[in-house]
Amino acid sequence: MNKNWLMVVIAAFFEVFWVIGLKHADNLWGWIGTVVSIAVSFYVILQASRTLPVGTVYAVFVGLGTVGTVLSDILFFGESFKIEKIVLIFILLVGIIGLKIVTGEKVQEGEEN
């Protein structure tokens, strides 16, 4: 995995935190953490989309964020565990991996591939 795809994964990681924060933040520190997570997530995803195709980056970002949010709800917030959810999350992950595999990077001027 190159650094740009790693940046997409990092952005999705922070996306999970801000989505959880939107639901569960109930004090100043919770809201500060949520706002910081939003800022980090969007900054990192914007940096990654300078080199990678924006449509694929966005799809992978949202897909990974969805997976992380659903799993966090199950593991940490008492959301019901259903095998159907896990199967659908697995299908989503297969699609995300497929998008990553078939997507190349743009070569910027002055860089070699």
N, C-alpha and C positions, 0 to 999 in steps of 0.2 A: 504494500500500500504506500503510495507516495504521500508527500506532505499535504497536498491539497485535499486528497480524500480523507486524510487524518483530520484536517481542519473541519470537514463536514461532520465527521463523527463527534468531534469536540463540541461543535455548535449544537448538534442534536442532544448531547449530554446536558448542556446548559438549558436547552429548550425544555427538557423534562422538569428541571428545577423551577423554571418560571411558570410553566403550566400548573404544577403542583402549588406553587406560591399563589397564583391567582385564586385558587380555591381555598387554601388553608392559611394564608397570611392573616393574622389577626392583631398584629402589633407593629410598631414602627420598624423594628429589626427585620421582621418577616417581609414587610413591604420593601425595605431597602435591599434585602437579598433578592427579592423578585425583580426589582428594577435593574440591579447589577447583572443578574442572569440574563435578562432581556438584552441589555446592552452588549454583553460578551457574546451571546448567541448570534445576534445580528451582525456584529462587527466581524466575527470569525467567518460566518457564512458569506458575507460580502467579499471578504478576502479570497475565499475559495472560488467564488464565482467569477473572479477575474481571469482564471485560467480554464476552469471547467465549464461545460455548457450549463447555462443557468436553469433550464428546464429539468435536466437530470439532477442537478445539485438540489434544487428545491424538492423534487420528488423523493430523493434519498433522505434529505434533511427531515421532511415531514414524516416519512415512513419510519425512520429510526426514532424520531420523537414520539410517534404514536406507540410503537413497540415499548419504548421505555416507560411511557406514561401508564399504559395498561398494566405492564408488569409491576410497576411501583404501586399502583392501586391495589393489586392483588397481594403483593408481599408486605406492604407497609400500612395500608389503610382499610383492610378488611373487605375489599371488594370480593364478590363471590368468584370462586375458581370454577370455570366451566371448560371442559375439554374442547368444546366448539371454539371458544376464544383462542385457546392455544393453537389449535389447528389453523385458524384464520390468521393469527399472528405469524405462524410459520410460513404460510403462503405469502404473506406480505414480505417477509424477510427474503424469500426466494426471489420475488420480483425485484426487491432492492438490490440484491446481489447480482441479478441478471442485468439490471440497468448499469451497475458499476462496471461489470465485465465488458459490456458492448460499447461503453462510452470512452472515447479517447479524449486527450487533452489538446487544447489549442496550442500551437507553437507560436510564441511571440517573436517578433523581430529581434534578431541578435542572439537567439537561443538555438541550441542544437537539440535534436530529439534523441 
